Amino acid sequence: MSDVITVKNLFKIFGDKPERAIESLKKGKTKDQILEEDKLVVGVQNINFSVREGETFVLMGLSGSGKSTLQRLVNRLHEPTSGEIIIKGTDIVKLNEKELRDFRRNNFCGMVFQNFAILPHRTVLGNVEFGLELQGVDKEQRQEKARKIIQQVGLKGNEDSYPSQLSGGMQQRVGLARGLAVDADILLMDEAFSALDPLIRREMQDELIELQSKMKKTILFVTHDLDEAFRIGDRIAIMKDGLIVQIGSAEEIISSPADDYVRAFVEDMDRAAVLSAGTIMQPAKEIAFTGDGPRTILRKMRKHGLSGILMTDSKRDLKGYLLANELADYIQKHQKKENLTLDKSLVHEASKVDEEMALSDVINVYHESDFGPIAVVDANNRLKGVIVRGAIIAALSEGYEIDTDNVSDSEATGNEDEKQSGDKASGDKAE
Amino acid sequence: MFPFRIPIRDWISDGVDYLVSEYAVVFDGFSEMVYFLVNNLKDGMMALHPVILIIIIAAITWYMAGWRVAVFAALGLLLSENIGLWQAFVETLALVLTAELLVMVVGLPLGVLASRRDGFNAFIRPILDLMQTMPAFVYLIPAVMFFGLGLVPGVVATFVFALPPLIRLTNLGIRQVPKELVEAADAFGATSNQKLFKVQIPVATPTIMAGVNQSIMLGLSMVVIAAMIGAGGLGADVLRGIQRLQVGQGFEAGLVVVIMAIILDRITAGFGRQQNPNE
């Protein structure tokens, strides 16, 4: 996927002679020092990032972190002090007023605002066709398009209502529809759902995700809500004092926060909802292949002290799960047979989860599997790794950094063995 | 205290004399235009039978402000006719509407300009203060020198007094348009004119209409002063009543001014509401 928006070394300083502040920043002064000494407000500083085509990129930060400023720099509602903003190969900082206007018309789906910013004197239809009207699209054509979009965002039947007759959620649908009606592919959303009450907000987030899966716009979304950022963002940039502190996917940020600020931020997150099976799994230490004989498999298990083992074919397609005690009994029974093959009754169905599955759902599967190890597979049922109890606990524990190498090498392994031998012991007693 | 005196009075007197002698053609042309407007408006309204005009005004009132006000308007206008002040009513209405037309033609663009250019806003504010607070008689005399006695200086005096609120409220209304609405238009690549006519003016309309309403009200308060320099109408009747100590006659004319004020106020206030169906 190509980059649609690339921002390089971008600074925005508010006040007279802003160049002074850039000098001060280079000397290492902080935002507060510059405000005090130079009487200049640092909007954003030294920003570098790019947004890929069709991506939902979230700018996340508290108020005053510069996230809204940064968004308004991207379509040059704010003039940058220095730096480059390259959108589809054009450095928009260099455009003159008319070129900029044309560029916005052709490339931006306008903006969606926290307080909706829809026109009170126009009907829903009148608002949704607004962007097209500005582009000079003729009336019939633009209304047809607008009606189509109104239906898509679930406002059919309200075409002739005025904004004041609609609820907040519906008004924001109008705001969203107004952007989507325009034939452009970059949509800017500024705290778009922050003014809505939590249930509606959630609903709108889901709807955006669904619309986005069909429309594939490139979305730059500003929010102060980390849950929201993690829910809708493909990647998130966390901002503080006008700087980007970290850019990454939700999982990357949760599993390895760049600094204490980010760590403090993500501490309160519902980690189970964000982390996926793929992040917390570890490589299977040993697997049985469908071609292996029972004795080979048992030897593999003994070598690593395993009480159970996952079996795949040569293409790592998951086939099942074998238990050491059953295998040992089977070999005992058929001691004299030379070419002993595996009996089907020995192969149990393995508990498995998709690598995309959220940790909160993995926990349910874990319960149902009687707490045995869980196989993590991709969409084609290929084994990617395993999840054991230690990894789940580690991932859930607050502030714990998941270092997959660490987990698999020391703790988890210990836990796994301990747990499995425990299982076995209890299983023996039951028998 | 000072060894000299700043000759403001000479500057103004000389300036007025200069304008009167050098730009007579311009003032005459303006006079012609005002006469044309006022007389046509007045003759047009007088050509109708009072009942028909009353029905028309009541209908407009009904549409803009509801049936209660319409009933009031009809009764009030019938009363004016009954007490023999119909012609004076029409004359004053023609004068006020003409002055208001000029106020809108001049005031709206200036208000828009003031909202877009801080420099112009800073420049025009003291002038507006001056127009609103300078005692009317001070500029009534030069107005008579420019335009002669009669209707035109009356319209001009009304214009001067009624212009500031429209400029102020147009300026305010446009400045108060939520920033995000303008940003939304900008983000779509709107031109400056598109922003003005599709966003700023429509959204500011209730405030602008409040300005129109206020300027009409202020204009009506000038009718008596305008009558002093021969503008005629209801003001003349009030003035005659005062001069001859005929309290009753003065009161009648004053009452008709109030009736006209209420009708015009409700109509223009109604227009502000109509533009904003939210309320």
Interface residues (C-beta under 8 A of the other chain):
Chain A: R72 N75 L77 L100 R101 D102 F103 R104 R105 N106 F108 G110 M111 F113 N115 A117 L119 P120 H121 R122 F130 G131 E133 L134 Q135 Y162 P163 S164 R178 V182 L188
Chain B: P178 E180 L181 E183 A184 A185 D186 A187 F188 G189 A190 T191 Q194 K198 V199 P202 V203 T205 Q275 N276 P277 N278 E279
